[in-house]
């Protein structure tokens, strides 16, 4: 029997007709770091900085997508196919193609959701900043994340697992999407002190004058208007 994470007993929950343990996708684990990086780049480099990093990430992920597709098409060596039979995998190439094939749908979903989420995040961030000025860092950082990640959480699952080979039913899609977003929501709130700490460290490293100049340039970015 597979051990439960952290030794915890399963939660008996019911959401959109799904019952049992709380399920979410493992990809959400990395998102707290992405939140923090996005907010810092937003603050000091503005919309252009976030868009540059977003499109660069999309290009790199697309390259990984291409390599995964090419690898699946390769003819496997005979010894490779049976090399994991002693571990219960009858045909390693079939397993390899199934995992990477599903992974390609995940990559497509992630690309679309990431790009939509990042562009939405930066738009909301700078709209709030225009209203509040330099005050209320937590509002523009956390607020933009909460809205953008609501969209991201469901777009990626819909493309990867509803349109993809697994063909999730609607209730499973809604249930796991909700749990994913709940995790991101709590992570964004928990990171609020870290956002202030990172701002303090950057301002101290750059000096108040240089930091203020960067923030002003980020706010005055022509793309914001």
ChimeraX attribute file (.defattr): number of C-alpha atoms within 10 A of each C-alpha:
attribute: neighborCount
match mode: 1-to-1
recipient: residues
	/A:1	3
	/A:2	4
	/A:3	8
	/A:4	10
	/A:5	8
	/A:6	6
	/A:7	7
	/A:8	8
	/A:9	10
	/A:10	11
	/A:11	11
	/A:12	9
	/A:13	11
	/A:14	12
	/A:15	15
	/A:16	13
	/A:17	11
	/A:18	16
	/A:19	14
	/A:20	11
	/A:21	13
	/A:22	16
	/A:23	16
	/A:24	17
	/A:25	12
	/A:26	8
	/A:27	10
	/A:28	13
	/A:29	13
	/A:30	10
	/A:31	15
	/A:32	17
	/A:33	12
	/A:34	10
	/A:35	23
	/A:36	20
	/A:37	15
	/A:38	20
	/A:39	25
	/A:40	19
	/A:41	19
	/A:42	25
	/A:43	28
	/A:44	21
	/A:45	18
	/A:46	28
	/A:47	25
	/A:48	17
	/A:49	17
	/A:50	23
	/A:51	17
	/A:52	11
	/A:53	14
	/A:54	19
	/A:55	15
	/A:56	12
	/A:57	15
	/A:58	19
	/A:59	13
	/A:60	11
	/A:61	16
	/A:62	16
	/A:63	12
	/A:64	14
	/A:65	20
	/A:66	12
	/A:67	11
	/A:68	16
	/A:69	16
	/A:70	10
	/A:71	14
	/A:72	17
	/A:73	9
	/A:74	9
	/A:75	8
	/A:76	12
	/A:77	9
	/A:78	9
	/A:79	9
	/A:80	11
	/A:81	17
	/A:82	14
	/A:83	14
	/A:84	13
	/A:85	11
	/A:86	8
	/A:87	7
	/A:88	8
	/A:89	14
	/A:90	14
	/A:91	14
	/A:92	18
	/A:93	20
	/A:94	13
	/A:95	13
	/A:96	13
	/A:97	16
	/A:98	14
	/A:99	12
	/A:100	18
	/A:101	18
	/A:102	15
	/A:103	17
	/A:104	20
	/A:105	21
	/A:106	20
	/A:107	21
	/A:108	19
	/A:109	22
	/A:110	23
	/A:111	21
	/A:112	15
	/A:113	23
	/A:114	23
	/A:115	17
	/A:116	17
	/A:117	24
	/A:118	24
	/A:119	17
	/A:120	18
	/A:121	28
	/A:122	28
	/A:123	18
	/A:124	19
	/A:125	25
	/A:126	24
	/A:127	17
	/A:128	18
	/A:129	19
	/A:130	14
	/A:131	10
	/A:132	13
	/A:133	13
	/A:134	14
	/A:135	10
	/A:136	11
	/A:137	20
	/A:138	17
	/A:139	15
	/A:140	27
	/A:141	29
	/A:142	23
	/A:143	18
	/A:144	25
	/A:145	26
	/A:146	21
	/A:147	15
	/A:148	22
	/A:149	26
	/A:150	18
	/A:151	17
	/A:152	23
	/A:153	25
	/A:154	20
	/A:155	20
	/A:156	22
	/A:157	24
	/A:158	20
	/A:159	19
	/A:160	23
	/A:161	19
	/A:162	17
	/A:163	13
	/A:164	19
	/A:165	12
	/A:166	10
	/A:167	13
	/A:168	16
	/A:169	10
	/A:170	12
	/A:171	13
	/A:172	18
	/A:173	18
	/A:174	20
	/A:175	19
	/A:176	21
	/A:177	24
	/A:178	19
	/A:179	17
	/A:180	25
	/A:181	20
	/A:182	17
	/A:183	16
	/A:184	23
	/A:185	19
	/A:186	12
	/A:187	18
	/A:188	25
	/A:189	16
	/A:190	13
	/A:191	18
	/A:192	16
	/A:193	10
	/A:194	13
	/A:195	21
	/A:196	14
	/A:197	12
	/A:198	14
	/A:199	17
	/A:200	12
	/A:201	12
	/A:202	15
	/A:203	15
	/A:204	12
	/A:205	11
	/A:206	12
	/A:207	11
	/A:208	13
	/A:209	10
	/A:210	13
	/A:211	18
	/A:212	15
	/A:213	12
	/A:214	17
	/A:215	19
	/A:216	16
	/A:217	15
	/A:218	22
	/A:219	24
	/A:220	14
	/A:221	16
	/A:222	11
	/A:223	10
	/A:224	15
	/A:225	8
